Amino acid sequence: MLCAVRGSESGGFTRWLYIAKVQLSHACHARPVVEGWFTVGVLSDGQIRRLVKIQPFEEAVKRAGKISYGVSSYGYDVRVGSRFKIFTPTPRTGQITIVDPKSFTDDLMVEIDTTALGIDHVIIPPNSFALCETVEYIEIPRNVLVICVGKSTYARCGLIVNVTPLEPEWRGKVTLEISNTTPLPAKVYANEGIAQFIFLKADEICEKSYADKGGKYQDQDGLTLPKVD
């Protein structure tokens, strides 16, 4: 994938996004990169190994009966860990409440640790969601932005994975949100693949990274509820 961006004197941006294989060079020649433009490329498997700290790092091999994970051609498939917080509409107080991003409380969640319980999955109720964490610890380079897409195995069952972009120099375990959009209960398997991270590398280093601004989710060591500065 190649994204070419042209800056204007007013400070705005006009963006063109090309999605093509490298072999389709004519797509690149349709609007050549010239002075005043810069490109944003996607890291390959080899570049991910060299440039991005991922622990533990796994190769993409077939694992019988498991949802795939590990490095791929142009991304990395992360695993969901064993800790989950599953949303419940009835808080422990037994009262009626609302979801407030500025005051989100643990009272709305049921916590499950599959390792402690000796099970390999959790069940998300219909039209509900769960918060969880990646097995992997990740450190994002200063010139890289990461976007997340759910794995097709879950997407085809109506389960959607949502993660906001991982900003330059963010580090930690990623908190994931998994939504069950179906009218039926749905299984999510711990310690197996859940989503793919795609690493976008810019030609120019950002002026201020997530570490520079002291982001509130920096160095999170696992599942973290919403925070407001």
C-alpha positions, 0 to 999 in steps of 0.5 A: 500500500502506498499513500502519497500526501501533498501539503498546501500552503494553507496547511491543509492536506490533499490525500491520495491513497493507493492500494496495490501490490508492488507489481502493479507499478503503473498504479504508482506512475499514475501520480508520481511522487515529486517534490512537495510529496512524501510517501507512507509505506507498509512494513514487510515481515522482515522490517517488522522483525528488525524495527518493531519490538514485539514480545513474544514474537511468533512466526506464522506457522500452521497450528492445528485447531488454533486461530492463526497468529504471528508475523505475516507478509505485511503485518502481525497477528496478535493473540488475545490473552487470558484476562477479560472484562465482559460488559453487563448492563446490570451493575453490582449495585443492582441499580440502573446505570448508563455508560459514561466514557468519563466515568467508566466503572468496574461495576459494569464488568464481570472479570474472567481469567481463563488460566485461573479457571482452567478454560480456553474461552469466554462467552460474550453475551448477545449484543454485548462486548468484552475488554481484553488484552494482547499476549504481546508487549509492543513498542512502536518506533517514532516514525511508525503508526499502527492500525488494527483490523479484526481477523476474518475468522471472527468477523465472519461470525459477527464479532468485531475487534476495535482498537484505536491507532497505536501512536508513535513511541507508544509501548505496552500491552494493547487493550482490545474491545471485542463486540458481539453484534449477533443475537446469540452468545459467542465464544472467544478463544484465549491465547489465540489469534484475534486481530492483525496490526498493520505498521505504517512507516512515514518518511518524516519523523513526527514532531511530537510522539505519544511518549513526548506528550505523556499519553495516559495509556503509556506503559500499560501492562494489560487490560485498562479501562477508559481514562480521562486526563 
